[in-house]
Amino acid sequence: MWKVAMSEEVGKAIQSVLERVNQAAARRPKTLPAVPPRLVAVSKTKPPEMIVEAYRQGQRNFGENYVNELVDKASDPLILESCPEIKWHFIGHLQKNNVNKLLGVPNLFLVETIDSAKLAERVNSSWQRVRGAGSQRLKVMVQINTSGEQSKHGLQPEDTVNTVKHIMSQCAALHFSGLMTIGHYGYDLTLGPNPDFQMLLSRRQEVCDSLKLPLEEVELSMGMSTDFEHAIEVGATNVRVGSIIFGNRDYPNSAANTPNPSPAPSPVPSPAPSPAPSPEKTSKTVSVEAAKKMKHLTVSEH
């Protein structure tokens, strides 16, 4: 029964989110590049069985925040057998000592979090060594710290052009695909467009003007479960959605290392303190409100 219920819930969630993605894309101004948005299903802390169910519904792009978790899932026999066309996105902070491990992941599609020229160089040399000189170039995005928060990783916005130029001129094994940001959590859209998204848009324009690149060839990865529709409306081509597809996450004590929003009340008391969620997780209140807007989708609270 658990598998049947899981299959139905994940299937309905995927279809509902895809419908919202398409509707948001239809609301975009005609002045923006007509690039169909890509949905990245963020599957961190979720079992391989749930990834397989989403894959069976047609989902192909999946995102993970932690190198070890991605390595384990990408090499899981069930996923290897059931998901031959899966495309893995790495969307967490990448430390240099984990580069080789990450680049060995089968079906690695895109590294979204290059946040320095030095890291780009390390990834470039490792990709050539791990995959061979004749391999296809690895797609990468440059992560920008648009909010200026010390707790967030990413380049300072003013370093964007020089870093992209360095990747394009000095990292022959890498293919620059676009820009990525996380931004402030829980931004109130009644105050106007999200300034972090606007910042990423302006940096893309600067990159394209400086390096003579077409806008449609520089992707924007921005927007998560609570704000992906707004992100698409203003120009996102890649959105990272997790909790409203797979449900709220259960974090092991060692899994998270980021600031902790106010924890949601749990029906079962726990003697251990609540661990801090990772960047894509938002408060239970926001997640439930978002879920209520979706037809046929129930977000379980546990």
Buried (B, 14 or more C-beta within 10 A) or exposed (E): EEEEEBBEBBBBBBBBBBEBBEEBBEEBEEEBBEBEBBBBBBBBBBBBBBBBBBBBBEBBBBBBBBBEBBBBBBEBEEBBEBBEEBBBBBBBBBEEEBBBBBBBBEBBBBBBBBBBBEBBBBBBEBBBEBBEEEEEBBBBBBBBBBBEBEEBBBBEBEBBBEBBBBBBEEBEBBBBBBBBBBBBBEBEEEEEEBBBBBBBBEBBEBBBEEBEBEBEEBBBBBBBBBBBBBBBBBBBBBBBBBBBBBBBBEBEEEBBEBEEBEBBEEEEEEEEEBBBBBBBBBBBEBBBEBBEEBEEBEBEBE
